[in-house]
Amino acid sequence: MITKRCLFCDQIVPVNSIGDYDRYEGCYCAPGSSYNLRNDSYIHYNSLSYQNKRQMFPILSAYIRELTDLDERVMITFEDLEGILNSPAIPTTIEEKSQRLLQYLFKRSRGPLEPVVIHQLSQSYNLTYSPNLQELIYIIEKLREEEYVERVGATFKLTESGWKEASMIAGGKRLQPCVVIVADDEQWRQEWSEKVVPMIEQCGYTVRMADNPQNDAEGDGIMQLIAESKLIIADLTGQDQEIYFAAGYALGLQIPLLCTVNKSDAEQLPLHSKEINPIIWGGTEELTAILEQRLR
């Protein structure tokens, strides 16, 4: 396998050529992921002056890391340089950069004081769009003094106030409407409400537990909720045909759909399709863990 030096983080990593692009695998710009650089752009980036590289490359590295962390496919060309550097989305103040670190920890936590390990901290200053490690350490100490973050070595925890602050920051960007539809059983709905819904909310959604469609006289209420949502979670346990109808309606509107079913009913499902391929679960703890993995 060919290896090459990533211009933006200076790490030598495996590179695969795909058409006009080179894919850089697992460098500090995209740990556990990859990004694509058009192969004719390498020489143009490399020909920049040392001063320009020192100013620009940490921003490009942070830009790549932020997008790959969101599971977005990153395709970079030399022509993109000016647009990236001048983007209003790029943080420039210490306050804005501090918010990036809070968001990073928030995304990887299920609640306050849950430990998050930042591997290779010395190479992770791109998490805050910082030009060097010294600025990242300054931001960490600032957040510690504000009692937003606790740190022991490479392990970080959001405090109660840090969690609230990060949640507020994320509110306008991550929280999206989600409708959960389950069988019309009071105990069943309560179990979902107490154990599953809180986890979905921690993954960045505002959740509405929909009334069962068969209790909605005209069916307009749940249809409107579905139409206004960004995610539908439908539990097919109980083989309720109205829930199948609601799931089909969501698919018709091209709204992301996750179906679940308790293993007690998995073999009796009346409908199997590529679109409705339910997550099979045994208990709510197992279901919560699987859904969390999917949603994060």
Phi, psi and chi 1 to 4 in degrees:
 res  aa     phi    psi   chi1   chi2   chi3   chi4
   1 MET       -  138.9  180.0  177.1  -69.0      -
   2 ILE   -75.4  139.6  -61.5  175.0      -      -
   3 THR  -117.2  153.6   59.0      -      -      -
   4 LYS  -154.0  155.8 -158.0  169.8 -175.1  178.2
   5 ARG   -84.9  126.3 -179.1  173.6   64.8   91.0
   6 CYS   -71.5  125.4  169.8      -      -      -
   7 LEU   -65.4  -29.9  -69.0  171.4      -      -
   8 PHE   -89.4  -24.1  -49.7  126.4      -      -
   9 CYS  -125.5   -3.0   69.7      -      -      -
  10 ASP    69.0   20.6 -152.0   36.4      -      -
  11 GLN   -99.4  140.3 -172.5  179.6   21.3      -
  12 ILE   -88.9  121.3  -63.5  176.0      -      -
  13 VAL  -139.0  164.4  -66.6      -      -      -
  14 PRO   -63.1  142.0  -20.2   31.9      -      -
  15 VAL  -131.7  131.1  173.2      -      -      -
  16 ASN  -115.4  132.2  -67.9  -52.6      -      -
  17 SER   -87.0  127.3  -66.4      -      -      -
  18 ILE  -131.2   98.8  -55.7  174.0      -      -
  19 GLY    64.2 -125.7      -      -      -      -
  20 ASP   -86.5    3.2  -65.2  -28.3      -      -
  21 TYR  -119.8  151.1  -74.7   80.3      -      -
  22 ASP  -106.9  130.5  -69.4  -26.5      -      -
  23 ARG  -100.5  119.6 -175.1  173.5   65.2 -163.8
  24 TYR   -94.9  123.3  -68.6   74.5      -      -
  25 GLU  -104.4  118.6  -55.8  -87.1   -0.8      -
  26 GLY    70.8   24.8      -      -      -      -
  27 CYS   -79.3 -178.7   64.7      -      -      -
  28 TYR   -66.8  -19.6  -63.0  133.0      -      -
  29 CYS   -72.9  -27.6  -58.4      -      -      -
  30 ALA  -144.5   63.7      -      -      -      -
  31 PRO   -61.7  128.7   19.0  -29.4      -      -
  32 GLY    74.8    7.3      -      -      -      -
  33 SER  -144.1 -152.5 -174.8      -      -      -
  34 SER  -158.2  163.4   64.3      -      -      -
  35 TYR  -139.5  162.8   75.8   91.7      -      -
  36 ASN  -117.0  128.9  -60.2  -82.1      -      -
  37 LEU  -118.6  126.0  175.7   67.3      -      -
  38 ARG   -60.8  130.9 -161.6  172.6   68.2 -163.4
  39 ASN   -63.1  -27.1   45.4   38.1      -      -
  40 ASP   -80.3   -6.0   63.8   -8.5      -      -
  41 SER   -87.6  -19.9  -66.0      -      -      -
  42 TYR   -57.3  -47.0 -170.4   95.5      -      -
  43 ILE   -67.3  -33.0 -170.6  171.2      -      -
  44 HIS   -70.3  -43.6  -64.1  -62.6      -      -
  45 TYR   -63.9  -40.8  -83.5  113.9      -      -
  46 ASN   -69.8  -23.2 -159.9   30.0      -      -
  47 SER   -85.0   -3.5   64.8      -      -      -
  48 LEU   -64.7  155.9  -68.3  171.4      -      -
  49 SER   -67.1  158.7   68.5      -      -      -
  50 TYR   -58.3  -40.9  172.5   77.8      -      -
  51 GLN   -63.5  -42.5 -177.6  176.9    0.4      -
  52 ASN   -65.3  -42.1  -78.0  -25.1      -      -
  53 LYS   -60.1  -43.4  -70.4  178.7 -179.4  177.8
  54 ARG   -63.4  -33.8 -172.7  176.0  179.7 -178.0
  55 GLN   -83.7  -39.1  -67.1  175.3  -15.0      -
  56 MET   -92.3  -39.1  -61.4  174.4 -179.4      -
  57 PHE   -64.8  -37.1  -76.6    7.0      -      -
  58 PRO   -61.4  -33.3  -26.1   36.2      -      -
  59 ILE   -69.4  -42.7  -63.8  175.2      -      -
  60 LEU   -64.2  -40.8  -73.0  166.0      -      -
  61 SER   -62.0  -43.7  178.3      -      -      -
  62 ALA   -66.5  -39.3      -      -      -      -
  63 TYR   -60.2  -45.6  171.4   81.4      -      -
  64 ILE   -63.9  -45.0  -65.6  167.5      -      -
  65 ARG   -63.5  -41.6 -178.8  159.2 -171.8  173.9
  66 GLU   -63.8  -42.2 -174.0  168.6   43.2      -
  67 LEU   -71.3  -42.0  -70.2 -174.4      -      -
  68 THR   -67.2  -30.1   53.9      -      -      -
  69 ASP   -66.3  -23.7 -169.3   50.1      -      -
  70 LEU   -91.9   10.3  -65.9  171.0      -      -
  71 ASP    63.9   28.0  -64.9  -36.0      -      -
  72 GLU   -92.2  146.5  -65.7 -170.3   24.3      -
  73 ARG   -81.0  125.9 -172.6 -178.1 -176.4 -167.2
  74 VAL  -107.4  122.3 -179.6      -      -      -
  75 MET  -123.4  114.4  -47.0  -74.9  -73.7      -
  76 ILE  -112.2  137.1  -60.1  -71.7      -      -
  77 THR  -127.7  168.0   69.8      -      -      -
  78 PHE   -66.8  -30.7 -172.4   70.5      -      -
  79 GLU   -67.1  -17.5  -69.7   75.2   18.5      -
  80 ASP   -78.1  -14.0  -64.2  -34.3      -      -
  81 LEU   -56.1  -53.0  177.1   59.8      -      -
  82 GLU   -62.2  -41.8 -175.4  175.5   -6.2      -
  83 GLY   -63.6  -39.6      -      -      -      -
  84 ILE   -66.9  -47.6  -66.1  171.8      -      -
  85 LEU   -63.9  -31.9  -63.6  177.4      -      -
  86 ASN   -96.3    4.6  -65.3  -35.2      -      -
  87 SER   -67.7  134.8  170.2      -      -      -
  88 PRO   -66.3  -13.5   22.9  -32.8      -      -
  89 ALA   -77.8  -12.9      -      -      -      -
  90 ILE   -81.0  121.0  -57.5  -61.6      -      -
  91 PRO   -69.8  141.5   27.0  -33.9      -      -
  92 THR  -123.2  -25.7   55.3      -      -      -
  93 THR   -96.1  161.4   66.5      -      -      -
  94 ILE   -61.4  -37.9  -69.0  -64.1      -      -
  95 GLU   -61.2  -46.5 -176.0   66.1   26.8      -
  96 GLU   -65.4  -38.9  -68.5  171.9  -25.1      -
  97 LYS   -67.9  -36.0  -66.4  177.6  179.6 -178.1
  98 SER   -62.8  -38.1  -61.6      -      -      -
  99 GLN   -63.0  -33.6  -69.3  177.7   -2.6      -
 100 ARG   -62.2  -39.9  -75.3  -58.1 -155.0  -85.4
 101 LEU   -69.9  -40.2 -177.1   56.4      -      -
 102 LEU   -60.2  -42.5  -70.2  177.5      -      -
 103 GLN   -64.3  -39.7  -73.2  178.3  -63.8      -
 104 TYR   -61.9  -45.2  179.0   83.7      -      -
 105 LEU   -69.5  -37.8  -62.2  174.2      -      -
 106 PHE   -62.4  -41.4 -179.4   67.0      -      -
 107 LYS   -64.1  -27.8 -176.4  178.7  178.4 -178.3
 108 ARG  -101.3    9.0  -73.5  158.7  174.9   76.9
 109 SER  -117.4  151.2  -54.5      -      -      -
 110 ARG  -100.7   -5.8  -70.0  174.8  -65.9 -177.4
 111 GLY   175.5  175.4      -      -      -      -
 112 PRO   -58.0  147.4  -21.0   32.0      -      -
 113 LEU    66.5   15.0  -60.2  179.4      -      -
 114 GLU   -83.8  126.4  179.5  167.0  -22.2      -
 115 PRO   -68.5  138.9   23.3  -32.0      -      -
 116 VAL  -128.9  123.2  176.6      -      -      -
 117 VAL   -95.6  127.5  177.0      -      -      -
 118 ILE  -102.4  102.1  -60.9 -179.4      -      -
 119 HIS   -70.5  150.6  -60.7  -75.7      -      -
 120 GLN    51.2   53.2  -61.9  -75.0  -12.0      -
 121 LEU   -56.0  -36.2 -177.4   62.8      -      -
 122 SER   -64.5  -19.0   62.4      -      -      -
 123 GLN  -112.2   15.0  -58.7  -64.2  -26.6      -
 124 SER  -110.6   19.2  -64.7      -      -      -
 125 TYR   -69.0  -10.1   49.4   88.0      -      -
 126 ASN   -71.9  -11.4   54.2   10.7      -      -
 127 LEU   -61.5  -28.6  -72.9  175.0      -      -
 128 THR  -115.6   15.0   53.5      -      -      -
 129 TYR    58.8   29.5  -77.7   81.1      -      -
 130 SER   -84.9  149.7  -63.7      -      -      -
 131 PRO   -78.4  -15.6   27.4  -34.2      -      -
 132 ASN  -159.9  171.9   49.9   51.6      -      -
 133 LEU   -65.6  -33.3  177.9   61.5      -      -
 134 GLN   -59.2  -40.7  -73.2   72.2   21.6      -
 135 GLU   -70.1  -38.5 -174.9  177.3  -82.8      -
 136 LEU   -59.6  -44.5  172.3   61.0      -      -
 137 ILE   -62.4  -39.3  -62.6  -61.2      -      -
 138 TYR   -60.8  -43.1  173.8   80.4      -      -
 139 ILE   -64.3  -42.7  -71.3  170.5      -      -
 140 ILE   -61.1  -45.6  -67.6  170.8      -      -
 141 GLU   -65.5  -35.7  -69.5  -55.5  -49.9      -
 142 LYS   -62.8  -44.2  173.9  178.2  176.2  -68.1
 143 LEU   -68.2  -32.1  -68.6  173.6      -      -
 144 ARG   -66.9  -44.2  -73.2 -179.8   63.4 -176.1
 145 GLU   -63.9  -32.9  -69.4  175.0    2.5      -
 146 GLU   -80.9   -1.4  -66.9  170.7  -16.2      -
 147 GLU    62.0   35.2  -62.0 -175.7  -11.8      -
 148 TYR   -94.9  -25.6  -75.2  156.8      -      -
 149 VAL  -137.3  141.8  168.4      -      -      -
 150 GLU  -111.1  143.8  -65.3  179.6    0.9      -
 151 ARG  -139.3  134.0  177.1 -164.3  173.8 -167.9
 152 VAL  -132.1  105.0  177.8      -      -      -
 153 GLY    63.6 -122.4      -      -      -      -
 154 ALA   -95.2    6.3      -      -      -      -
 155 THR  -101.3  128.1  -58.9      -      -      -
 156 PHE  -121.2  149.6  -66.3   77.3      -      -
 157 LYS  -137.9  135.7  -62.3  177.3 -177.4  178.7
 158 LEU   -78.9  129.7  -72.8  172.5      -      -
 159 THR   -74.5  177.4   63.0      -      -      -
 160 GLU   -57.0  -47.0  -68.8  -78.2   -7.0      -
 161 SER   -69.9  -33.8   57.4      -      -      -
 162 GLY   -65.9  -39.9      -      -      -      -
 163 TRP   -63.1  -43.9  175.6  -95.8      -      -
 164 LYS   -64.3  -42.5  -68.9  178.0 -178.4  177.7
 165 GLU   -63.4  -45.8  178.6   70.3   14.8      -
 166 ALA   -63.9  -37.3      -      -      -      -
 167 SER   -64.3  -39.4 -179.8      -      -      -
 168 MET   -66.8  -41.0  -70.9  175.6   59.0      -
 169 ILE   -62.9  -42.1  -65.5  167.6      -      -
 170 ALA   -73.7  -22.4      -      -      -      -
 171 GLY   -51.5  -45.7      -      -      -      -
 172 GLY   -79.3   -8.4      -      -      -      -
 173 LYS  -113.6  -35.0  -61.6  178.8 -179.5  179.5
 174 ARG  -107.3  -32.7  -75.7  179.6   53.0 -148.8
 175 LEU   -68.0  122.2  -62.5 -177.5      -      -
 176 GLN  -130.1  148.2  -59.4 -177.0   72.6      -
 177 PRO   -68.9  135.2   23.0  -31.9      -      -
 178 CYS  -134.8  136.7  168.0      -      -      -
 179 VAL  -110.5  129.5  171.5      -      -      -
 180 VAL  -109.2  128.1  171.3      -      -      -
 181 ILE  -121.9  120.3  -47.5  169.3      -      -
 182 VAL  -131.2  170.6  -60.1      -      -      -
 183 ALA   -60.7  154.7      -      -      -      -
 184 ASP   -81.4   70.7 -171.5   27.1      -      -
 185 ASP  -134.0  120.3  178.9  -79.9      -      -
 186 GLU   -58.4  -44.6 -176.0  176.0   -9.3      -
 187 GLN   -66.0  -41.2 -177.2  176.6   -6.6      -
 188 TRP   -61.5  -47.6 -155.2 -113.4      -      -
 189 ARG   -64.9  -38.1  -69.5  173.1   65.6   85.0
 190 GLN   -65.5  -38.9 -176.9  176.9   -3.5      -
 191 GLU   -64.6  -43.1 -167.7  167.2    1.3      -
 192 TRP   -62.6  -46.2  -90.0   73.9      -      -
 193 SER   -61.8  -37.4  180.0      -      -      -
 194 GLU   -86.5  -29.7  -67.2  176.9   -7.2      -
 195 LYS  -113.8  -34.7  -62.5 -178.4  179.4  179.2
 196 VAL   -96.3  -45.2 -176.8      -      -      -
 197 VAL   -58.6  -43.5  168.1      -      -      -
 198 PRO   -57.0  -36.9  -27.7   37.3      -      -
 199 MET   -66.9  -41.5  178.9  -81.4  -58.7      -
 200 ILE   -60.3  -40.1  -60.3  172.4      -      -
 201 GLU   -65.0  -37.4  -68.6  174.3  -23.6      -
 202 GLN   -67.7  -19.3  -70.5  174.0    5.2      -
 203 CYS   -88.0    6.9  -70.6      -      -      -
 204 GLY   103.8   26.7      -      -      -      -
 205 TYR  -127.3  147.7  -66.9   90.2      -      -
 206 THR   -97.0  122.2   53.7      -      -      -
 207 VAL  -105.0  135.7  179.0      -      -      -
 208 ARG  -116.8  125.2  -71.4  -74.1  -57.6  -86.7
 209 MET   -84.3  108.4  -72.8  -80.1  -72.2      -
 210 ALA   -75.0  146.5      -      -      -      -
 211 ASP   -64.2  146.2  -71.1  -28.4      -      -
 212 ASN   -58.9  134.8 -169.3  -76.2      -      -
 213 PRO   -53.1  -32.1  -25.7   34.0      -      -
 214 GLN   -71.0  -15.3   67.0 -176.6    3.7      -
 215 ASN   -93.7   -2.2  -64.6  -29.0      -      -
 216 ASP   -99.4  105.0 -175.4   -1.9      -      -
 217 ALA   -50.4  -48.5      -      -      -      -
 218 GLU   -97.6  -14.0  -59.6  -64.8  -28.7      -
 219 GLY    79.5    0.8      -      -      -      -
 220 ASP   -74.4  -33.8  -66.2  -25.7      -      -
 221 GLY   -60.6  -52.8      -      -      -      -
 222 ILE   -70.5  -32.6 -168.3  170.2      -      -
 223 MET   -64.1  -39.1  -63.1  -58.5  111.3      -
 224 GLN   -67.6  -42.0 -178.2  175.8   -9.2      -
 225 LEU   -58.1  -44.7  -81.9  178.7      -      -
 226 ILE   -62.2  -45.0  -69.6  173.3      -      -
 227 ALA   -62.7  -28.0      -      -      -      -
 228 GLU   -93.7    2.7  -64.7  172.2   -9.6      -
 229 SER  -100.7  161.5  -64.2      -      -      -
 230 LYS  -105.4  -10.1  -61.8  -62.4 -176.9 -177.9
 231 LEU  -155.3  137.7  172.6   68.4      -      -
 232 ILE  -119.4  129.7  -51.8  -60.6      -      -
 233 ILE  -116.6  115.5  -61.0  177.6      -      -
 234 ALA  -118.4  121.4      -      -      -      -
 235 ASP   -94.5  122.1 -173.8   72.2      -      -
 236 LEU   -92.5    4.8  -53.7  178.3      -      -
 237 THR   -60.4  130.9  -51.4      -      -      -
 238 GLY   101.3   -9.7      -      -      -      -
 239 GLN    55.1   45.3  -54.8  177.3   46.3      -
 240 ASP   -80.3  115.5 -167.3  -40.9      -      -
 241 GLN   -64.2  -31.2  -64.7  -60.1  -44.6      -
 242 GLU   -66.5  -32.9  -75.3   78.1    9.3      -
 243 ILE   -70.6  -37.2  -64.4 -179.0      -      -
 244 TYR   -58.7  -42.2  -89.7   95.9      -      -
 245 PHE   -62.7  -43.8  176.0   78.6      -      -
 246 ALA   -62.9  -40.1      -      -      -      -
 247 ALA   -63.8  -42.1      -      -      -      -
 248 GLY   -64.1  -36.5      -      -      -      -
 249 TYR   -63.8  -41.3 -177.8   69.4      -      -
 250 ALA   -62.7  -42.4      -      -      -      -
 251 LEU   -61.9  -39.5  -71.7  174.6      -      -
 252 GLY   -62.4  -30.9      -      -      -      -
 253 LEU   -89.0    1.3  -65.1  178.6      -      -
 254 GLN    61.1   37.3  -63.3 -175.1  -30.5      -
 255 ILE   -93.2  132.1  -63.3  171.7      -      -
 256 PRO   -52.6  134.3  -27.3   34.9      -      -
 257 LEU  -129.1  131.0  170.3   69.9      -      -
 258 LEU  -118.9  122.3  -77.2  176.6      -      -
 259 CYS  -105.5  144.3  -69.6      -      -      -
 260 THR  -131.8  159.0   64.5      -      -      -
 261 VAL  -156.4  138.4   64.7      -      -      -
 262 ASN   -67.8  143.8 -172.4  -88.1      -      -
 263 LYS   -60.8  -19.9   62.0 -177.8 -179.2 -178.4
 264 SER   -66.0  -23.8   61.9      -      -      -
 265 ASP  -111.6   -1.3  -89.1   10.5      -      -
 266 ALA   -59.5  -35.9      -      -      -      -
 267 GLU   -81.1  -14.2  -61.5  -62.1  -33.0      -
 268 GLN  -102.0    9.6  -73.7   76.9   41.0      -
 269 LEU   -61.7  131.6  -69.3 -179.6      -      -
 270 PRO   -77.4  -11.9   27.8  -34.5      -      -
 271 LEU  -141.1  130.5  174.9   64.7      -      -
 272 HIS  -125.5  131.7  -67.1  -88.4      -      -
 273 SER  -153.8  168.0   70.4      -      -      -
 274 LYS   -64.5  -37.1 -179.1  179.5  179.3 -179.0
 275 GLU   -75.2  -37.1  -68.1   78.9   11.1      -
 276 ILE  -107.8   86.6  -60.3  179.3      -      -
 277 ASN  -122.3   85.7 -175.7   26.1      -      -
 278 PRO   -68.8  151.1   25.3  -33.7      -      -
 279 ILE   -75.7  124.4  -63.1  168.0      -      -
 280 ILE   -94.5  128.7  -60.2  174.1      -      -
 281 TRP  -133.8  154.9   55.9  -81.1      -      -
 282 GLY  -102.5  -43.7      -      -      -      -
 283 GLY  -136.2  166.6      -      -      -      -
 284 THR   -66.5  -28.3   48.6      -      -      -
 285 GLU   -65.5  -43.4  -70.7 -174.1    2.0      -
 286 GLU   -63.9  -44.4  178.0 -174.0    6.9      -
 287 LEU   -60.3  -45.0  172.4   62.1      -      -
 288 THR   -60.5  -41.7  -60.0      -      -      -
 289 ALA   -65.2  -42.5      -      -      -      -
 290 ILE   -67.2  -46.2  -63.7  172.5      -      -
 291 LEU   -62.4  -40.3  -78.8  177.0      -      -
 292 GLU   -60.8  -42.1 -178.8  178.8   17.2      -
 293 GLN   -62.8  -41.9 -175.7  178.7   23.8      -
 294 ARG   -66.4  -43.5  -65.9  -73.2  -65.1  -87.1
 295 LEU   -74.9  -31.1  -65.9  178.2      -      -
 296 ARG   -82.0      -  -69.9 -166.3 -177.2  -82.9
